[in-house]
Amino acid sequence: MFPQRLDSPLAYDIAKAMIDGFNRHYRLFRAESARAKHRFETADWHGQQRAQRERIEFYDLRVNEAVARLEKEFKAGDQPMEVWHQVKLHFIGLLVEHHQPELAESFFNSVTTKILHRAYFQNDFIFVRPAISTEYIEPRGAPTYRPYYPAHDTLADTLEQMLDDFALQGSYANKRRDAERVAHVILNRFHQVKLRANFQLQVLSGLFFRNKGAYVVGKIMNGFTEIPFSLPILHDSHGKFYIDAALFGEDDLQMLFSFARAYFMVDMEVPSAWVQFLRSLMPRKPRAEIYNALGLAKQGKTLFYRDFLSHLNYSSDRFRTAPGIKGMVMLVFDLPSFPFVFKVIKDFYPPQKDTTREQIKGKYMLVKQHDRVGRMADTLEYSDVGFPLDRFKPELIEEIQKFAPSQLEIGDRDGNGEMEVVLKHVYIERRMIPLNIYLQEAFDTLAHPESPAHAKHAKDQLEHAVIEYGNAIKDMVAANIFPGDMLWKNFGVTRGGKVVFYDYDEIEYITDCKFRKVPTPRNEEDEMSGEVWYSVGPKDVFPETFEPFLLGNSDVRAAFMAHHADLLDTAFWQHHKERIQAGQMLDVFPYEESQRFQHEGHATHF
């Protein structure tokens, strides 16, 4: 431990340059997020998606700028560790009145670990734990949330005022109608309950923008009851605003803030206060995932890693090869007690996988920057991750050494006598039940049902899975994504029963693919041939050939053909390719069709 003195002017100058770098980053991040309101008002949908993609790159650009400045002006990498210790202490001092201290600490870590040797990645030099509390930071500008206190007969009036307070530039198709509809739904939820003296709406002061929607997010309070709610605002075919639905409860909010959706744009002065409010709506959702959903992915990674280290301290099970069919390009492992999987790109691939490590990383970045429409899992990407060696099953170490030796180091990295496994590059995703395993459970029950009720449940499970599988592909198509490898094993079932895609190494844009019908055989020899006798380009796709790989089971086939036979039709894919090329964007909203109000001229769903 270094002495607690602050006698280096150079250390203060480095700390000040670091905070200046972070402040520039958050100023630009916040400005881009605030501009989402204007893009929504003017229906600039392509601009909204472009801004969502570009904002993801802001953080790394600002970190690299800060590193370059520190090296140029202060030769930061050559400074002794005593100076760096003081840099951290000065930095803490500069955060005392800061409104984004937790984000600034993560920025400090990012810059410092690019400059210092990794042996110094310890609490003396980076923020392993937060140093500054984020409790009770009050914004200077707009409050984090606004409270409204309606009476029973003035709820619609209050809701109109709430909409006015967001100051959208434009007009509603029928604001009073929308307010009365929402008021009716709210009062129905309390129809047998007395409205208490504290009956109120607490509503976050900024709208959440994503794609073609703007979302009001808040909660209804009545006595000891708190109900989360969200109101999606859309444009109708005449460019007028309207409220499309009223979403209530934690499950609906979980869907809205799903890890399989693109990040929101929202203007926040004190992000920790927004996260705290959102945690009150979704107590089961980790803070890391909420920061991610708000576009603050680096802070999400910081919190995830802290949660992971804490879990390691309070668990004793060991990492193992993940259950399911092994992939050709990814080695996947998990810790049974931890709800995530870890994916390492292999060094060697079978001949049919014509790809490279950089191409695979490019596919994962494509998904991160794209609209994931609730159907593609977000990933956390880490470099040089250390794990205790004694927490790995020996056979897993052997598998990594066999298939990904370039990604593995084993040694005493910190010089403390504890052996570590260090992975050079790893993706981390929320664990789901692989769809092939989910279906196999249904097959097994149907083969040997304990009762008619068990058989019916299994049949319902199978049909639900097949319908969701087809819906997942169609939602991805709406967003210009062709999954490439459509086998059941590449999809997973979430806790909420949604089917989500998670294997990205063959993903392509729909607009880059050429969808073809299988040519008519030229002769009997062609027809009987077990080999492909016609030419196939690298981006050629033959939808009718999906059938043999997907529909071998008769129950699966029946469900698929009843709901998604169009996925085997070349015309379906060609139509959507032409639609996307024409600039059309379909809506894929995070709630069910049954939850929507009925409006004239509302946007068309996929």
C-alpha positions in Angstrom: 0.0 0.0 0.0 1.2 3.4 -0.9 1.4 6.3 1.6 -1.6 8.6 1.6 0.0 11.8 0.4 -0.8 14.2 -2.4 2.4 16.0 -3.3 2.6 15.5 -7.0 1.3 18.3 -9.2 1.7 16.0 -12.2 -0.7 13.5 -10.6 -3.4 16.2 -10.3 -2.9 17.3 -13.9 -3.3 13.7 -15.1 -6.4 13.2 -13.0 -7.8 16.5 -14.3 -7.1 15.5 -17.9 -8.9 12.2 -17.2 -12.0 13.9 -15.8 -12.0 16.3 -18.7 -11.9 13.3 -21.1 -14.9 11.7 -19.4 -16.9 15.0 -19.3 -16.4 15.4 -23.0 -17.6 11.8 -23.5 -20.7 12.2 -21.5 -21.5 15.6 -22.9 -21.4 14.1 -26.5 -23.3 11.0 -25.4 -26.0 13.0 -23.7 -26.4 15.5 -26.7 -26.8 12.6 -29.1 -29.4 11.0 -26.8 -31.3 14.3 -26.5 -31.5 14.6 -30.3 -33.5 11.5 -30.4 -36.6 13.6 -29.5 -36.3 15.7 -32.6 -35.7 12.6 -34.8 -38.9 11.1 -33.3 -40.9 14.3 -33.9 -39.8 14.4 -37.5 -40.2 10.6 -38.1 -36.5 10.3 -39.0 -36.5 6.6 -38.5 -33.3 5.8 -40.4 -31.6 8.6 -38.6 -32.7 7.2 -35.3 -31.3 3.8 -36.1 -28.1 5.3 -37.4 -27.6 7.4 -34.3 -28.2 4.3 -32.1 -25.5 2.4 -33.9 -23.0 5.3 -33.9 -23.5 6.1 -30.2 -22.2 2.7 -29.3 -18.8 3.7 -30.7 -18.6 7.0 -28.7 -17.0 5.4 -25.6 -14.0 3.8 -27.2 -13.3 6.9 -29.2 -13.2 9.1 -26.1 -11.1 6.6 -24.2 -8.5 6.5 -27.1 -8.5 10.3 -27.2 -7.8 10.4 -23.5 -5.0 7.9 -23.7 -3.4 9.8 -26.6 -3.5 13.0 -24.6 -2.1 11.6 -21.4 0.8 10.0 -23.3 1.5 13.1 -25.4 1.3 15.7 -22.6 2.4 13.7 -19.5 4.1 10.5 -20.8 1.7 8.8 -18.5 2.9 5.3 -19.1 6.4 6.2 -17.9 5.2 7.6 -14.5 6.1 5.7 -11.3 3.4 3.8 -9.5 3.5 6.4 -6.6 2.3 9.0 -9.1 -0.5 6.7 -10.4 -1.6 6.1 -6.8 -2.0 9.9 -6.3 -3.7 10.2 -9.7 -6.5 7.9 -8.4 -6.8 9.9 -5.1 -7.0 13.2 -7.0 -9.6 11.7 -9.3 -11.7 10.7 -6.3 -11.6 14.2 -5.1 -12.7 15.6 -8.4 -15.8 13.3 -8.3 -17.2 14.5 -5.0 -19.8 16.9 -6.6 -20.0 15.0 -9.9 -23.3 13.9 -11.3 -22.0 10.7 -13.1 -19.3 9.5 -10.7 -19.9 5.8 -11.4 -19.5 6.3 -15.1 -16.4 8.4 -14.5 -14.8 5.7 -12.4 -15.4 3.2 -15.2 -13.8 5.7 -17.7 -10.8 6.0 -15.4 -10.5 2.2 -15.4 -10.7 2.0 -19.2 -8.0 4.6 -19.7 -5.7 3.4 -16.9 -5.8 -0.2 -18.1 -4.8 0.9 -21.6 -1.7 2.7 -20.1 -0.6 0.5 -17.3 0.7 -3.1 -17.4 -2.1 -5.5 -16.5 -0.2 -6.6 -13.4 -1.3 -3.3 -11.8 -5.0 -4.0 -12.3 -5.7 -4.0 -8.6 -7.5 -1.8 -6.2 -4.5 0.5 -5.7 -4.8 1.7 -9.3 -8.3 1.2 -10.6 -11.8 1.2 -9.1 -12.5 -2.4 -8.3 -15.2 -1.1 -6.0 -17.0 2.3 -6.3 -15.3 5.0 -4.3 -18.1 7.6 -4.6 -21.7 7.0 -3.5 -24.4 7.5 -6.2 -27.2 7.9 -3.5 -29.2 11.2 -3.4 -27.5 13.0 -6.2 -29.9 15.7 -7.2 -29.9 17.0 -10.8 -29.4 20.7 -11.5 -31.8 20.7 -14.4 -35.1 18.7 -14.9 -36.0 16.4 -11.9 -35.4 12.7 -12.4 -39.2 12.1 -12.2 -42.3 14.1 -11.9 -45.2 13.3 -9.5 -48.8 13.7 -10.4 -51.7 13.6 -7.9 -55.0 13.0 -9.8 -58.4 12.5 -8.2 -60.6 9.7 -9.4 -62.5 12.0 -11.8 -59.4 13.9 -13.0 -57.1 11.1 -14.0 -57.6 11.7 -17.8 -56.9 15.4 -17.3 -53.7 14.5 -15.4 -52.6 12.2 -18.1 -53.1 14.9 -20.7 -51.0 17.2 -18.6 -48.3 14.6 -18.3 -48.2 14.2 -22.1 -48.0 18.0 -22.5 -45.1 18.1 -20.0 -42.9 16.0 -22.4 -43.3 18.9 -24.9 -43.3 16.9 -28.1 -43.3 19.2 -31.1 -46.3 18.0 -33.1 -49.9 17.1 -32.5 -51.8 14.0 -31.3 -54.4 12.4 -33.4 -56.7 12.5 -30.4 -55.0 13.2 -27.1 -58.2 13.2 -25.1 -59.3 9.9 -26.4 -55.9 8.4 -25.6 -55.9 9.9 -22.1 -59.4 8.5 -21.4 -58.4 5.1 -22.6 -55.3 4.9 -20.4 -57.3 6.3 -17.4 -60.0 3.7 -18.0 -57.4 0.9 -17.9 -55.7 2.3 -14.8 -59.0 2.7 -12.9 -60.0 -0.8 -13.9 -57.0 -2.1 -12.1 -58.2 -0.4 -8.9 -61.9 -0.9 -9.4 -62.3 -2.9 -6.1 -59.7 -0.9 -4.3 -60.1 2.5 -2.6 -57.9 5.2 -3.9 -55.7 6.2 -1.1 -54.5 9.7 -0.1 -51.2 9.1 -1.7 -52.6 8.0 -5.0 -50.1 9.3 -7.6 -48.2 8.7 -10.8 -44.5 9.0 -10.7 -43.2 9.4 -14.2 -39.5 9.7 -15.4 -39.1 13.2 -16.8 -37.7 12.1 -20.2 -39.1 9.9 -22.9 -37.3 6.7 -23.9 -36.7 6.6 -27.6 -36.0 3.5 -29.7 -36.6 2.9 -33.4 -40.1 4.3 -34.2 -41.4 4.6 -30.6 -41.2 6.9 -27.7 -42.1 5.4 -24.3 -43.4 7.1 -21.1 -42.1 5.1 -18.1 -43.3 5.4 -14.5 -45.3 3.8 -11.7 -48.7 4.2 -10.1 -48.7 4.4 -6.3 -51.8 3.7 -4.2 -51.3 3.0 -0.5 -48.6 0.3 -0.3 -49.3 -0.8 -3.9 -46.9 0.1 -6.7 -47.6 -0.8 -10.3 -45.0 -0.1 -13.0 -46.4 1.2 -16.3 -45.3 2.3 -19.7 -47.1 4.1 -22.5 -45.7 3.6 -26.1 -46.3 6.7 -28.3 -46.2 6.2 -32.0 -46.9 8.0 -35.3 -50.0 7.2 -37.2 -50.1 7.2 -41.0 -50.8 10.9 -41.0 -47.8 11.7 -38.8 -49.9 12.4 -35.7 -48.9 11.0 -32.3 -51.0 8.4 -30.5 -50.7 6.1 -27.5 -50.6 2.5 -28.8 -50.9 0.5 -25.6 -50.8 0.6 -21.8 -48.2 -1.7 -20.4 -48.4 -2.7 -16.7 -46.4 -4.7 -14.3 -42.8 -5.9 -14.0 -43.1 -8.6 -16.7 -44.2 -6.0 -19.3 -41.4 -3.7 -18.3 -38.9 -6.5 -18.5 -40.0 -7.1 -22.1 -39.6 -3.4 -22.8 -36.0 -3.4 -21.4 -35.1 -6.8 -22.6 -31.4 -7.8 -23.1 -32.4 -8.8 -26.7 -33.4 -5.3 -27.7 -31.5 -2.2 -29.0 -30.5 0.3 -26.4 -32.7 3.3 -25.6 -31.9 6.9 -26.1 -32.9 9.0 -23.2 -31.4 12.3 -21.8 -30.2 11.8 -18.2 -28.3 14.2 -16.1 -28.0 11.7 -13.2 -28.1 8.2 -14.7 -27.7 6.5 -11.3 -31.0 8.1 -10.2 -32.7 6.8 -13.4 -31.3 3.3 -12.7 -32.5 3.4 -9.1 -36.0 4.4 -10.3 -36.1 1.6 -12.9 -34.9 -0.9 -10.4 -38.0 0.0 -8.3 -40.0 -1.1 -11.4 -38.0 -4.2 -12.2 -36.4 -5.4 -8.9 -35.3 -8.7 -10.6 -33.4 -7.0 -13.3 -29.7 -6.5 -12.5 -28.4 -3.0 -12.5 -25.9 -4.0 -15.1 -28.6 -4.8 -17.6 -30.5 -1.5 -16.9 -27.3 0.5 -17.6 -26.9 -1.5 -20.8 -30.5 -0.8 -21.8 -29.8 2.9 -21.4 -26.8 2.7 -23.7 -24.2 2.9 -20.9 -22.7 -0.5 -21.8 -19.3 0.1 -20.3 -20.9 0.7 -16.9 -23.0 -2.4 -17.5 -19.8 -4.4 -18.0 -18.3 -2.9 -14.9 -21.2 -3.8 -12.7 -21.6 -7.3 -14.3 -18.0 -8.1 -13.5 -18.3 -6.9 -9.9 -21.4 -9.1 -9.6 -19.5 -12.0 -11.1 -16.6 -11.6 -8.7 -19.0 -11.5 -5.8 -20.7 -14.6 -7.0 -17.4 -16.4 -7.2 -16.7 -15.5 -3.6 -20.0 -16.9 -2.5 -20.2 -20.1 -4.6 -18.1 -23.2 -4.8 -19.3 -25.0 -8.0 -17.0 -25.3 -11.0 -17.0 -24.1 -14.6 -18.0 -26.9 -17.0 -18.7 -27.3 -20.7 -22.2 -26.0 -21.3 -25.0 -28.5 -22.0 -26.2 -28.9 -25.5 -24.7 -29.7 -28.9 -21.2 -28.3 -29.3 -20.7 -25.5 -31.8 -18.2 -25.6 -34.6 -16.7 -22.1 -34.0 -17.4 -21.4 -30.4 -16.4 -23.2 -27.2 -19.1 -22.5 -24.6 -18.9 -23.1 -20.9 -20.9 -22.0 -17.8 -21.0 -22.1 -14.0 -24.2 -23.9 -13.1 -25.0 -21.5 -10.3 -24.5 -18.4 -12.5 -27.2 -17.5 -15.1 -24.7 -16.7 -18.0 -22.6 -18.6 -20.5 -19.1 -17.8 -21.6 -18.1 -18.2 -25.3 -14.6 -18.4 -26.7 -13.8 -18.4 -30.4 -12.0 -21.6 -31.3 -8.6 -21.5 -33.1 -9.6 -24.3 -35.5 -12.9 -24.8 -37.5 -14.1 -27.7 -39.7 -13.7 -27.3 -43.5 -17.4 -26.3 -44.0 -16.9 -23.2 -41.8 -15.0 -20.9 -44.1 -14.4 -18.0 -41.6 -11.8 -16.3 -39.4 -11.7 -15.0 -35.9 -11.9 -11.4 -37.1 -15.0 -12.2 -39.2 -16.7 -13.8 -36.3 -16.0 -10.8 -34.1 -17.4 -8.6 -36.8 -20.6 -10.6 -36.8 -21.0 -10.1 -33.0 -20.3 -6.3 -33.4 -22.9 -6.2 -36.2 -25.5 -7.6 -33.8 -24.5 -5.2 -31.0 -25.0 -2.2 -33.3 -28.1 -3.5 -35.0 -31.8 -3.4 -33.8 -32.1 -6.8 -32.0 -35.9 -6.6 -32.1 -36.2 -8.7 -29.0 -34.8 -11.8 -30.8 -31.0 -11.6 -30.6 -29.2 -11.8 -27.3 -26.9 -8.9 -26.3 -23.3 -9.9 -25.5 -20.7 -8.6 -23.1 -17.2 -8.7 -24.6 -14.2 -8.9 -22.4 -10.4 -9.2 -22.9 -7.8 -10.8 -20.5 -10.4 -12.1 -18.1 -9.0 -13.9 -15.0 -10.7 -16.9 -13.3 -9.4 -19.0 -10.4 -7.9 -22.2 -11.8 -9.4 -24.4 -9.1 -12.9 -23.4 -10.2 -12.5 -25.1 -13.6 -13.2 -28.8 -14.2 -10.0 -30.4 -15.6 -11.8 -31.6 -18.7 -12.9 -28.1 -19.5 -9.3 -26.9 -19.3 -8.3 -29.7 -21.6 -11.0 -28.7 -24.1 -9.8 -25.1 -24.2 -6.2 -26.2 -24.6 -7.3 -28.4 -27.5 -9.6 -26.0 -29.4 -8.5 -22.5 -28.4 -4.9 -22.7 -27.1 -4.1 -19.1 -28.3 -6.8 -17.8 -26.0 -5.6 -19.4 -22.8 -2.9 -18.6 -20.3 -2.5 -20.3 -16.9 -0.2 -18.8 -14.3 0.2 -16.7 -11.2 -0.7 -13.4 -12.8 -0.7 -11.3 -9.7 2.2 -12.9 -8.0 0.1 -13.9 -5.0 0.6 -17.6 -5.3 -2.9 -18.2 -6.7 -3.1 -19.9 -10.1 -5.4 -18.2 -12.6 -7.0 -19.1 -16.0 -6.7 -16.0 -18.2 -8.8 -15.9 -21.4 -7.6 -13.4 -24.0 -11.1 -12.8 -25.4 -14.5 -14.0 -24.3 -18.2 -13.2 -24.9 -20.7 -13.5 -22.1 -24.4 -14.0 -22.7 -27.5 -14.6 -20.5 -28.1 -18.3 -20.3 -31.2 -19.7 -22.0 -32.5 -23.2 -22.5 -31.3 -24.3 -26.0 -34.4 -24.7 -28.2 -33.4 -28.3 -29.3 -33.2 -29.3 -25.6 -36.6 -27.6 -24.9 -38.2 -29.5 -27.7 -36.5 -32.8 -26.7 -38.1 -32.5 -23.3 -41.5 -32.2 -25.0 -40.7 -35.2 -27.3 -39.7 -37.3 -24.3 -42.9 -36.5 -22.4 -45.1 -37.2 -25.5 -43.3 -40.6 -25.9 -44.0 -41.6 -22.3 -46.7 -39.3 -20.8 -47.5 -39.8 -17.1 -51.0 -38.6 -17.7 -53.2 -37.0 -20.4 -52.5 -33.6 -18.7 -48.8 -34.1 -19.0 -49.2 -35.0 -22.7 -51.3 -31.9 -23.4 -48.8 -29.7 -21.6 -45.9 -31.2 -23.7 -47.9 -30.7 -26.9 -48.6 -27.1 -25.9 -44.9 -26.6 -25.1 -43.9 -28.0 -28.5 -46.4 -25.8 -30.4 -45.5 -22.7 -28.5 -41.8 -23.3 -29.2 -42.3 -23.8 -32.9 -44.6 -20.7 -33.2 -42.0 -18.6 -31.3 -39.2 -19.9 -33.4 -40.9 -18.8 -36.6 -41.9 -15.5 -35.0 -38.2 -14.9 -34.0 -37.0 -15.5 -37.6 -39.8 -13.2 -39.0 -38.9 -10.4 -36.4 -35.3 -10.7 -37.5 -36.3 -10.5 -41.2 -38.2 -7.3 -40.4 -34.9 -5.9 -39.2 -32.9 -7.0 -42.2 -31.3 -10.0 -40.5 -30.9 -13.5 -42.0 -29.8 -15.8 -39.2 -27.7 -18.1 -41.5 -27.8 -21.3 -39.5 -31.4 -21.8 -38.6 -31.0 -25.0 -36.7 -33.0 -25.3 -33.4 -29.8 -25.5 -31.4 -28.9 -21.9 -32.3 -32.0 -20.5 -30.6 -32.8 -20.4 -26.9 -35.9 -20.0 -24.7 -35.8 -17.2 -22.2 -37.4 -17.2 -18.7 -40.4 -15.5 -20.2 -40.9 -18.1 -22.9 -39.5 -16.0 -25.8 -37.3 -17.6 -28.4 -34.1 -15.7 -29.0 -31.3 -16.3 -31.5 -27.7 -16.5 -30.1 -25.3 -18.0 -32.7 -24.0 -15.2 -34.9 -21.1 -16.6 -36.9 -23.2 -17.0 -40.1 -25.5 -14.0 -39.7 -26.1 -11.8 -42.8 -28.1 -8.9 -43.9 -31.2 -9.9 -45.8 -30.2 -7.4 -48.5 -26.9 -9.1 -49.0 -28.5 -12.5 -49.6 -29.8 -13.9 -52.9 -32.9 -16.0 -52.3 -33.4 -18.6 -55.0 -35.6 -21.5 -55.8 -33.9 -24.9 -56.3 -33.7 -25.3 -60.2 -35.7 -27.9 -61.9 -33.6 -31.1 -62.5 -32.3 -31.3 -66.0 -32.6 -35.0 -66.2 -33.2 -38.2 -64.1 -29.6 -38.3 -63.1 -29.9 -34.8 -61.5 -33.1 -35.8 -59.8 -31.6 -38.9 -58.2 -28.3 -37.3 -57.3 -27.4 -37.0 -53.6 -25.1 -34.1 -54.5 -26.0 -30.5 -55.3 -25.7 -30.4 -59.2 -26.5 -26.7 -59.6 -24.2 -23.7 -59.0 -24.4 -22.1 -55.5 -22.9 -18.7 -54.8 -21.5 -17.7 -51.3 -24.7 -15.6 -50.4 -27.2 -17.9 -52.2 -30.1 -19.1 -50.0 -32.6 -21.8 -51.0 -35.5 -21.6 -48.5 -37.2 -24.8 -49.6 -34.1 -26.7 -48.5 -34.7 -25.7 -44.8 -37.4 -28.4 -44.5 -35.3 -31.6 -44.2 -33.1 -30.0 -41.4 -36.0 -28.6 -39.4 -39.1 -30.7 -39.8 -38.1 -34.3 -39.2 -40.6 -34.6 -36.3 -44.2 -35.0 -37.3 -45.6 -32.8 -34.5 -43.0 -30.1 -35.2 -43.8 -30.2 -38.9 -47.6 -29.9 -38.2 -47.1 -26.8 -36.0 -44.6 -25.2 -38.4 -46.7 -25.7 -41.5 -49.8 -24.4 -39.7 -48.1 -21.1 -38.7 -44.9 -20.6 -40.7 -45.0 -22.4 -44.0 -44.1 -19.1 -45.7 -40.6 -19.4 -44.4 -40.0 -22.2 -46.9 -41.2 -20.0 -49.7 -38.6 -18.1 -51.7 -41.2 -15.4 -52.5 -41.5 -14.5 -48.8 -37.8 -13.8 -48.5 -37.6 -11.9 -51.8 -40.6 -9.7 -50.9 -38.9 -8.6 -47.6 -35.6 -8.0 -49.3 -37.3 -5.7 -51.8 -39.2 -4.0 -49.0 -36.0 -3.3 -47.1 -34.2 -2.1 -50.2 -37.1 0.3 -50.8 -36.4 1.9 -47.4 -39.4 0.5 -45.6 -39.1 -0.1 -41.8 -41.6 -2.5 -40.2 -42.5 -2.2 -36.5 -41.5 -4.9 -34.1 -42.8 -3.7 -30.7 -42.0 -5.2 -27.3 -45.6 -6.1 -26.4 -48.3 -8.3 -27.7 -50.8 -7.4 -30.4 -53.6 -8.1 -27.8 -52.3 -5.3 -25.6 -52.7 -2.6 -28.3 -55.5 -0.1 -28.4 -57.4 0.0 -31.7 -56.6 3.0 -33.8 -57.4 4.1 -37.3 -54.3 4.6 -39.4 -51.9 3.0 -36.8 -48.6 1.6 -38.0 -48.5 -1.9 -39.4 -46.9 -4.6 -37.4 -44.9 -7.4 -39.1 
